[in-house]
Amino acid sequence: MKVLDLTHELTNDIVVYPGAPQPVIEQAFSVEKDGYHEMSLTFTTHIGTHLDTPKHMIVGARGLSDYEVGDFCGRARCVRIEEIEDTNLEGIDYLLFYTGWDRYWNTDEYFKDFPIMSQRAIEKIANSDLKGIGMDVISVDPVTSVEFEVHHALLKEDKIIVENLRGLEELIDKEFTFTCFPLKFEGEGCPIRATAIL
């Protein structure tokens, strides 16, 4: 069994969505002073490699604690973003799409002109039986979007959206088990440790 880590590391200087606060990761207790080491974490729920549930943008929709744990894993396939329209979605729970944009992670370029799905691809996913999708960009919508049309199109169909994945190139045209487990609380999104199990 091979397990690939598809997750960016959380650090104090991690790139964040424009307008979001930077995280604060600091030592709260130390072995030397307190007899044990413990960290304090302060960050928003859509930072780094994370997932969105419908509650993120739809009032009264499902949030993290409304899902069964099995909803956050399943059979997956990874394809290039331009191949989504021609991809067979039968027999899989998650579709990941590769753009290669993770090469710009932690740079200003990461937010500029990243690839977005075609309208036909969006409709195909919205009308599918998929649990969700994942990608190696900051958002399914352009950063300049104010209506978040793609988020709404997918979230209203109860799709989970996983953003800011990394290392998808190794998975192109492969099937595997995908995991994106969040913390369990009454939230709408959460940083995750995403993996592909081959």
N, C-alpha and C positions, 0 to 999 in steps of 0.2 A: 504494500500500500504506500502511495506517495501522497503527501499533503502539501499543497502550495498555499502560502500565505498571500492573500490578495489585498492586504491592508496597509495603509500608510501609518507610520508611527505618529502618535500625538505628542507634540512638543509645544513649548510656549511660543515659538515663532512660526508655527504652522500657518499656511495660507488659509484664510477664512473668506466666506462669502462676503462681498462688499457690504459694509454696514454692520456686520456681526462683530462682537467683541472678541479679542484674543483670549485664548484659554490661560488659566493660571494654574500651573502644576508646581507645587512646592512641598517641601518637607514640613510635616506637622509635628512629628515626634522623632527623636533619634535614639539609637541604642546607647550612645554615650551619655545622654542626659536623662532619658526616660526609661531605658531598659528595653526598648523595642523601636523598630523603624516603622513609620506610617506616613503616607503622603496625603495631601489635600488636593482635590481636583475641582476646578471651577470652570465650566464651559457650557456652551449652548448645546442643544440636542442634535443639531445638524452640522456637526463639525467633523472634519476628517472623513474617513471611510464610514458611511452611515446609511441608515435606511429611513424612508418616509412611509408612513401609513396614511390611509385616506383622511384621518383626523387632522393631518398637517394643513389641509386646505378646505376641508368640507365639514361644516358644523354638524355635529351629531353622528359623524361617521366613526368607523372602527379605529381604535388606537392600539398601542402596544399590548396592553393587558387584556384586550378582547380577542387576541389570537391564541390558538394552540401552539405549543412550542414546535410542533411538526410543520407548521406553516412557514417557518423560517429556514427550511432546508428541503432538498429534493433533487431529483435528476435535472441536470442542466446541460445546455449546449452553448458554445461560444462561437460567434460568427463575426465577420467584419460588418461594420455598420451599414455599408452599402448592399449587403447580401440579405438583410432582414426580410425584405419583401418576398424573396424566393425560398426562405427557410421553412422547412417542415416543423411545425410546433407540436406535433403529436408525440405523446410519450414522454414529454418533459414538463417540469414544473417551473423552471426558470430559464430565461434566455439572457445570456450575457453578450454584450457587443463590444468589440474591440475597435478603438480609434487610434491608439498609440499616444493619446494626449497626456498620459501620465508622465511622459518624458519631460513635460514642462512643470511638473509639480514643484511647488514652493517658489515659483517665479511669476512675474506679472503676466507672462504669456499664457499662463494656464486659464485666464479668464477671457482671452481674446479669440473670437471666431472659432471656437471649438465646434466639432461636427455635431449636427442635430439630425434626428431621424426624419425621414420623409413622411408626408402626410399619410401615404398608403401604409407605411410601416407602423405608424401610430395606430391607425384604425385596425390593422391586423392584430396587433397586440391587445388592444382594448377589447376586441371581439373574441379573443382566445380564451382557453381554459387555464392559462398560465397563472401561477401564484404571483409572479413578479418578474422584473427585469433588473439587470445590473449593467453598469457602464464605467469607463475610466475617465469620465469628465465630471465637472462640478455640478452639472444640472441637465435635466432633459430639456429645459427651456434655455434660450439665450439669457445671459446675465442682464441684458437690457430689457427683458420682458417685464411687463407690469401686470399682465392678465394671467400669466402662467398657464397658457392654454394646454400644453402637453401634460403638465402635472394633472390638471383637472380632467383631461380626457382619460387618463389612465387610473387616477385615484377614484374617480366616480364608478369605475368598473371593478373596484376593490383589488387593484394590483399594488403590490409592494414595489417601491422604487429604491434601488441601491445605487448610491453615487460615490464617486471618488475611489473606485477600485484601482488596483495596480497589477502589473504582471500578466495581463490577459493574453499576450502574444503567444505564450506557450500552450494556451488552451484552444486556439483557433481550430475549428472543425472537429473538436473532440467532444465527447459526452463524459460526464463525471458527476459526482455528488457535490452540490454547492451548499454551503452553510453561511448564514448571516444572522446569528443569534444576537438579539439586543438584551439589555437589562429589562426586567419585568417591573413596570410602574405605569401609572396612568399618564403616559406621554404620547406624543404623536410621531416621534422619531428618536433615534439613538445612535451614537457611535457603535460600531460592531467590529468583531474580529472575523472577517470574511475568509473562507477557505474553499479550495477545490480539492476534493479527494479523488484520486485516480486509481 
